[in-house]
Amino acid sequence: MLLLQRVRTRCALLSSAFIRHGPRFMTTGDTASSAADIQLPAWKERENELLEVKRARLLYESRKRGMLENCILLSLFAKKYLTTMTAAQMSQYDRLINKPSNDWDIYYWATGVAEPPEEFNNEIMHKLQEFAKNRDKEQRLRQPDLEYLFKEAQ
């Protein structure tokens, strides 16, 4: 009986020490700001950027996202449409993929799970939503290879 009481006492002490000194998400006091409190810098559209430089940057940013679903969706969309976009359309696309701080928002808007805010409800969003429907039933399991860029340059 005495042994059982000692074990319970030690467990209680260890558990309170862990909660007090454990990872931030388990602390009971306000020891530091959480990751949710970190403010991202406001997005600003780049001015006087050459169209070819902007196109290359958008292609890169379409491929390097915070989640695989958007990497695949946006890189395939960029492959299909980016080369034919006007300057105004590229600005809309730039705003769409860079201004929202949460990639899941972009994915939900594109797939129709959520309505996009008025700011993003434009021609490019409608193209992306139509592209996401995959009416041709293409197999979209990975990002496209970049060889297509070099074939067009030749």
N, C-alpha and C positions, 0 to 999 in steps of 0.2 A: 504494500500500500504506500509506503514511504517512497519507494522508487517511482511509482506511478505519479505521485504528487510532484516529485522533482522533474520528471519529464514534462509534465504539463507546465510547470513554472518556466522551464527553459524554452519551451515552444512559444509561450506567451512573450517572453523577453525577446527571443529571436524575431518573432513576427512583428513586434512593435518597432524593433530596431530596423528591420528591413523596410517597413513602410516609411519610417522617418528618414532613412538614409539611402533608400533604394533609388531606382530610376525616377526621373522627374514626373512621369505620368502617374506614379504611385504615391507621390508625396502628398501630405495633408496640408502643408503650409505653402505660402507663396515664396518659393526660393528663387525662381527666375522666370522670365517670360517664356511662354511656350512657343513652339514653331508657328502656331496659328497667329501669333501676334506680330510676326515679322511682316513688315510692309514691303511689297515689291515696288520698284520704281515705276512711275507712270509711263505707259508706252507713248512714244513720240514717233510720228512718221518721219522717215529720213527724207530730207529735202535735197534736191539737186543730185539725186542718185541716178547714174546712167541706167537705162532700161536693161541692158544686158547684165550689168552688175546686180541689179535688183532681181532679175529673173534667176540668176545663179544663186543668189542668197535665198530666195523663196524656195527654190528647188532643195537646197540644203536644209532649210528649216522645215520643209514638208517631210523630209526623211528622218530628222532627228527630233522626235517628239518625246513627251513624257510617258507615253503608253504605246504599246505595240499596235493596238487597234487603229490609232490615229496615224502611226507611222505607215501602216499599210494603206489605209484609206487615202490619206493626203498625198503620199508619194505617187500612188497610181493616178490620182486626180491631177496632180501636177504634170505627170508624164503626158497625160491626154490633152490637157488644156493650157498649160503654162506658156507654151511656145506661141500660141495664137491669141493670148490675152492682150488687150489694149493697156495703155498706161493706167487708165481709170480702173479697169478690172483688176490689174495687179495691185493697185492701192487698196481696193476692197479686200482682196485675198490677203494682203499683208496685214491689214487691220484684223481680219477674221482669225488668222492663225497666231497672231502675236499679242493682241490686246487682251483677250480673256486670260486670266491667270490660271484657269483650271481646264486642262485638256478634256476632262469628262464633259464639260459644258459643250465644247465644240462637237464632240462625238454624239451627244444626245440631240443637239440641234440638227446635225447632218442626217442622223438616222430617223428623225421624226419623233423621238421619244418626248422631246420638249420643244416648245415654240421658241425660236430665236428672238432675242430682244430686237426692237425696231432698228437699232443701230446696225445690226448684222443681217437683217432681213432684206437682202438685196439680190441682185442678179447672180453674183457668185455663190451666195448661199443656196439659191434655187438650183443652180447647176450642180453644186455639191450634193444637195439632197437627192436630185435625180440620179446622179452618179452612184450614190450610196444604195439606191434601190437595186442596182445590178440587174437590170431587165434582160441583159444578154446572158445572164448566168455564167459569167466569167469566174474562173477559179482564182480567187484572190487570197492567197495564203502567205505571200511574202512581198517585199518591196521589189520593184523592177530593177534589173541590172542597169548600170549606167552606160552600157555600150551604145544604146540608142542615141546618146548625145554626140558620140563621135561619128556615127554613120551619117547624121544630118550635116555635120560640118564638112564632110568630104565632097 
